[in-house]
Amino acid sequence: MKLSAADWRRRLGSRWWRGAAAALAGALPMLSFPAPSLWWFAFVALVPWILLARSAPTGRRAAYDGWLGGLGFMLAVHHWLLPSLHVFTLVLAALLGALWAPWGWLTRRFLAGVPSPGRIVAALFVLPSGWLMVELVRSWEGLGGPWGLLGSSQWDVEPALRLASVGGVWLLSFLIVAVNVAVAVLVAVRQSRIHAVAGLVATAAATSAAWVWSPRPDVDDQVRIAVVQPGVIDGVGKAEKRFASEEALTRQLAGQDVDLVVWGESSVGFDLAGRPDLAGRIAALSREVGADILVNVDARRSDRPGIYKSSVLVGPQGRTGDRYDKMRLVPFGEYVPARSVLGWATSVGKAAGEDRMRGTEQVVMNVGNGLRVGPMVCFESAFPDMSRRLARDGADVLLAQSSTSTFQQSWAPEQHASLAALRAAETGRPMVHATLTGVSAVYGPSGERVGSWLGTDARTSAVYDVPLAHGVTPYARFGEWPVYAALLILAALGATEGVRSLRLRRSAPSPHVPPARTAHGSPAHPGH
């Protein structure tokens, strides 16, 4: 049955149809991320959501459209958690989706009806700023971290990676939302199309200038880094089987003149201090290969209470003493927030039965040949500030040890691997994303791919010639300046709205008070 425009308007007037449309519109941007990786779609993916919110009959309804769109967005970008968290995924998506309610209200505030040129210009700054505030809040580790930031959809676009070196993933998100706003005005408001085109041209000019001006990393050397990926190993004694597989794959690297060998997250399931036999076997591998080996220990430590995930460097003589304990843990996957209240999540999914312990500081390790590396563990590669700190502390290469064994059949492995490209471009340092079960990937200092990805079905070791670069990118120097700019824009909006409200109250006429009447009903006069 073909629906007319009037039918669609009538259905969108229904609370339920409109809510479903908002959730679906919010989910659309997911197609711009890996695995689909339709990067170009990000520049129009928000248009249906914007059009829906601007057409809301009231500000309250627009806020609902923002909330339900946010729910759809969070469900889409975290759909791979459903097998692990089940119904709790819906609860989390609904809670975090509420962050977009103010954004929906702002969309209607600036774009409803036939907006004036001033409102359109303001919308090109205010709506991206509001979106950045949502991304900033939900990037907090306790709320799930910065997974699915809109700007990260541009991980494989060379001009976008250049812009990431200027303002990080935050600048990319800002520009993508600004383009979506301009396209929405171009589509929906015929009288304002000239202004929408002007906004697109201005955005293109500003980004082109930043692209031309931004300095390129100076590549002056290279190192050979090997990644060992044993694949999914299940069954009884899987920790021992995994170690044996990694041992065999590492032995194949002998004679290949590698500078460093990297194993994935949880590659060693035993505390090396309590298992000197395993530490000795890794040291023997180091001597055989001629390079230090960075392993990742996921075990209860013998020198302090609790289970840690730790990057441990092992050289020809054994453990070097360099160790990094994971600082930012995956909510529910590695700890349960407010376990006394939310502990029931362990009964409906695969939430952590015991909280992992946290490290206290980042570490830059000195590899035997003078190379300085900065390790991160899994989820931490999503945080731009962590890689920026490592680069500023002198790391030549960024490393992420990861494992996505629970999510092998989803889009999560590809999306996780893509984040390393952004971290490399932001800092001007190459990044190695080494996983236990795929996808493993390596990127150069401009975010360009080095070699091929190792897919989720790969059980192999691979050597990459990784270019080294020096110099400081604008993002590494100045940090999250687009976020600060967005805060200033929203603060200016708040001040402007406050002054406007005050002026309206002052200019309002005084209420008319009728004259008092006498007992006979006639108006009273002074002196009577």
N, C-alpha and C positions, 0 to 999 in steps of 0.2 A: 504494500500500500504506500503510495506516494503522498507525503505530507506537504501541505502548502506552507507558505511563510506564516500565515495566520495560525495554522495548526501548531507550528513550532512555538510561536509566541504564546499561545494558550497553554501549551505544555510547560514551557519555562515559567509560566505564571504559577504552576503547581509547585508546592513546596517540595514534594518528593522528586518530581522530574528535575527540578532545578538543582537539588542537592546531588542527584546522580550525575547530572551534567558537570557540576563543579568538580566532583571527585575524579571523573574521567578526564576533564581538562587539566587538572593538576597532575595526573599521571603521565601525560603526553611527553614531558621533557625527558623521561627515562630512555626514550628511543635514541637520544643523542649520545648516551653513554655506551661504553662497551657492554655486551658483545655487539648489539646492532651498530653502535658507533657512527650514527648518522649525525656527525658533528654540525653540519649546516642546519639541521632541523632545530637546534637550540635557539637560533635567531628568530624563529617564528613560533616555537612550541608554546610560549606563554600567551600568544594572541587570543585563543579561545577563552582562556581563563580571564584575561583582562576585559574582553568584550562582555563576558557574563557579569563580572563584578560592576562594570560601569553602567550596565543596564538595570541594576538592582533598584527596586522601587524605593527603598529606604537605606540609610547607612547601616542599620542593623542587619538587613538582609545581605548587604555587601560584605559585612564582616563574616556572616555565616558562609558566604561563597568563598571567602578567603580561607576560613577554617577547613571546610570540606575539601577544597582544592589542595590545601596542605596535607590533609589526611591521605588523599590520593597520591600525592607526590611521595610522601614518606613510605607508604605501602609499596609503591612501585620501585623505589630505589633500595628498599630493604626486603623485597619479596623473597629473597633467598634465605631469610631467617625463619620463614614460616615452618619448615620441617623441624626446626630446633625449638622455637618458642611458641608455636601454635597460636592460640587465641591471644596470648600476651602481645604478639606483634601488632594486633589490631588496637589493643589498649595503648601501646606506646605511640602508634601512628596517630591515634585520636588526640592524645595529650600534646604531642609535638606539632601536630597540624594546627593547633590553636595559635601557634606563633604567627601564622599568616593572617589571622583575623584583622589586625590593624592594617596590614597591607591591602586587604580587600577593601576596607573602609577608605583608605587613602586613594585607591584606584577610582572609586566612585566620586570622591571629593574633588578630584582634579579632572576627570575625563567624562563625567556624566553630561548628557545633553550635547550641546554644541560648545565645547570649551573655547575660551578666548585664547589668543596667542600667548598671553602671559601664563595662563594655566597650563598650556601645553609645554611651554619652556620649563615651568616649574615641575611638571610631571616627569620630564626627562631627567631631572636630578633627584626629585623626592622619591619616586617609586623604586629606582635602583638602590637608593640609600636605605629605604625600608627593607628591601630584599636582603641587603648586606647585613642589616641588624638581625634578621631572622637567621641567616647563615652563621653569624657570629655567636648568637646564643646557643644554637643547636650544635655548634662545634665544641662546646664544653664536653670533656670526656664523659662526665656523668650522664649526659643526654645522648650519648651514642657517637660523639665525635664528628669530625668534618667529612662524613661519607656522602658522596653525591652533591658536593658543591657545584653549582651550575657551571662555573668557569672550568671545572675539571673535565668537562665534555670536550674541550679543545686541546687535549693532550697530544694529538697527532698532527696539529696544524702549525706549521713553522712560524708564520707571522704571529699567531697567538702565543706561542712559546717565547718569542722575543718580548712581547708585552708582559708576559709573566715575570720576566727578569726585571721589569720596571716596577710593577705593583703586585706581583704574586697572583695567585688564583683569584684574589679579591677584585683586582682590577678587571679581570676577564668577566667575572660575574656581573659587575657593575655595567660594563659595556653591553653585554648580552641582553640584560633587562632593558637598558635604554633603547636598544634597537627594537626589541619587542614592543615597547610602548609606542615608538614612532610608527611601526608597521600597523599596530592596532588603530591608531588615529587615521592613518592612510586608508585603511579598509572601511572604517565605520563613520568617519566624519568628513563628508564631501567638502564642506566649507573650509576645512582646515588642512586640506591635503598639501597645500604649498608649505605650510608650517611644518608638517610632518616630514616632507622631503628635505626641507632646510635642516631639520634635526638630524636626519640620516646623513646628510652631507657634512654637517658639523662634526658628527661622531666619527665619520670616516676620515675627515681631515685631522682630527685630534689623534686618532689612533695611528694614522700614517706618520704623523710627526714624531710620535713616541717611538714608532717602529724604526724610523730612520735614525733618530737620535740615540737610541739605547746602545750602549757599548756591547761589543761581542767579547766573549771570553777568549783569552790568548792561549791557544793550545801549544804547548811546548814540550810535551813528553808523552809517553804512554806506558802502561803496565799490562801484564797478562794476568787476568784473574779468572779462576776456574770456578764453576758452579756445579755442585753435586746435587742431583735430584733423584732420589730413589723411588718416588712414586708411592701410591697407596699400598700399605702393608697392613693386613688385618690378621686376626686370629690370636691364638695363645702364644705368648712370648714375642709379641710384635716388636717390643723395644729392642730385644736382642737381634731379631731378624733384620730390623731396620739398620741397626749399627753394622751388622755384617755386610749388608748391601752397600751402605755408604763406604765402608772400608774397601770393598772390591772395586767400586766405581772410582774411588780416589786413587787406588793403585794404578789404574789405567793412565793416570796423568804423568807418571814417571817419564822423564826425558822430554817433556814438552815445555820446559823452561818457564814455568808459571811463577808468579810473584806471591800469590795468595790463593788459597782454596777456601771457599765458603760453603758451609752446610746450611740447611734450612732450619726453621724454627722447630724446637723439640726434637732435634736430630739425635740428641743423647738423652735417654730417659733415666739416667742415674747420676748422682752427685759424683763428680770426678775425684773430690777429696776422699770420699768413702770407697771409691773403686779405682785404686791406683793401677789395677791391671788394664782398665780401659784407657786411662790417661797414658799409660805406657804404649798401648797399641796406636793411639793417635800420634804420639811423639815419633814412633817408628815410621808411620806413614809420612810424617813431615820430613824425616830424614830421607826417605825413599823418593819423595816427590821433589824435595829441595825447596820447600816453601812452608811458611806458617799456615796453620789451618784454623779457621774461625768456626767453632761449633756453637750449638745452642743447647744449653742444658735445661731441661724441664723436670725438676725433681726436688724432693725435700732435702734441704741442706743439712750438713752435719755440724756446721759451726754456728748455726742460729736457727730458731724455730721457723717453720712454715715452708711452703713451696714457692720457689722462685723460677722465673724464666730468665736465663742469663746467657749473654754472649760471652764466650770464654775463648781466649786466644791460646793456642798450643803450638809450641815450636819444637825444634829437634831435641831440645833438652827437657821437654815437658811443658807444663803450664807456665806461661810467661808472667803471670800475676795480673795481666790486663783482664778485667771483667766488667761487664755492664749488666746491671739488673734492670729489667723492664720497669719503666716508671708509670706508663699509662696503660691501664688494663681495660679489656673489653667488658662493658657492662653485661652481666648475666653470663657471658661466655667464660670469664675468668674471675669474676666476683659478682655477688648479688648486692646491689645498692639497698641500704636499709634492710638487711636480711631478716631482721626480726618482724618486719612488716610484709616484705615481698618474698619471703622464703618459699611461699607456696608455688612460685614459678618453677622450682625444681621438680615439682610433681606433674607439671603439664608439658614440660619440654626438656631440653638438654642443658639447662642452666647449671652453672658451676656448683658442685656439691660442697666444695670448700674454696674459700677465697684465696687467691694467690697473693703473695706479698709484693710490695712495691720497692723499687729502687729509689734512691734519693737524688742522683745527679747523673747527667750525661757524661760520657767518657769518649775521649779521642785516643785511639790505640796506636802504638808505634809497631809496625810490622818489621820483621828482621832486616829488610832491605832499605829501610828509611822511609817507607811509605806510611802516611798517617791516614787512618780510616776512622770513620764515625759510624758505629753500629746503631741500628734501631731494630725493634722487634715487631713484626707483623703490623698491627693496627696503627703503630706509631708513625708509619710512613705517610699516613693521611694528614698529619699535623704539620703545616708549613713552618711553624715556629721552631720545631725540633731540628729539622734539617738546616734551617737558617742559623741556629745556635752552633751546630756542629761545624758549619762552614766558617763561621766567625772565630771559632776556637782552633782553626787550623787544619781541619780534615781535608785531605786531598781527594778522597773518595767517600761517598756516602753508601752505606750498606743497609739493606733491610732483609732480615731473616724471617721468612713467613711460612705458613702452612694453611691451605684451604681444603684440607681433606674432607671436611664435613660438607662442603659446598661444591664439589667437583662438577656436578651436572647443572650448575646455575651460571649466571653471568658474573658472579662475584670474582672468580680468579682473574678474568680479563680486566675487570674494572680495577681490581687491586693493583695489578701489574702496571696499569696505565698511570697510576698516581706518581710512580717514580720518575716519569718523564717531566712532570711539572716540578717536582722537587729539584731535579737536576737543572732545569731552565731557571728556576727562581734563584738558585744559589750560584750558578756557574760552575758547579762541581758534578762530575759524572756520578751515576748512581747504579748500583747493582741490586736487583731484587731477586734474591735466591729463595726458592721455596722448596718445601719438602715434597710437595705433590703437584706443583704447577699452578699458575703459569710463572715461569722464571723469565726475567728480562733484564737487559742492560741498556743504559742510555748515556750518551755523551754529555759534555758540559753545557750544550745548548738544548738539551732535551731530545736530540736526535737518536734514533735507534742504532744500537751497535749489535750487529749480528741478528740472529733470529730468536723469536720466543721459543721457549720450551713448553709445549702444551701440557695439558693435564694427563695425557696418556704417555708422556715421556718418562723413561727410566734410564738416565744417562748422566754423564759428566760432560761439560762443554767448556771450552776455553775462549775467552773474549779479549781482544786487544782494545783496551780501554784508554781513550785519550785523556790526558791530564791538562788542566787549565788553571791559570791563576788570575788574580784580579778580583774586584768586588763588584757585584751587580748592584744596581740601585735598590732592588728589593732587599738584598742582604745588608745594605748600608742603612736604609731608612725604615725597613720593616713594613708593617701593615698600614701604610699611610692612606690607602683608599678607605679603610674602615674609619680612620680618624676624620677624613673629609666627609664621609657619610654622616658621622655623628654631628659635625658642625652644621651640615645642611639641615638635618632634622632639628637641631637646636635652634637654628635660624627660623625654621618653619614654626616651631613652638612659640618663639618670641613674637613673630609676626602675627600669628593667630591670637596671641594674648593681647597685643596692642589693638588689633582690629576689634576684638570683643569689647575691650575697654572703651574704645571710641564709640561703638554702637550704643553702649549703655549710656554714655554721657550725652550723646546727641539725641537720644530718645526724648520725646516731649513729656513734660510732667503730666501726670494723670489729672483729668478735669474733675474738680470737686464742686458739685452743685451747691449753691448758697443755701444756708439754713433757712427753714421756714418757721413762721410763727405758729402759734396754736390755732389761728384761723386759716392757716394754709397759705398765706401770702408771704413772699420773700421778706426776710428780715433785713433791715437797713441799719447802718451805724447810727447810733443815737436813739434808736427806738427802744 
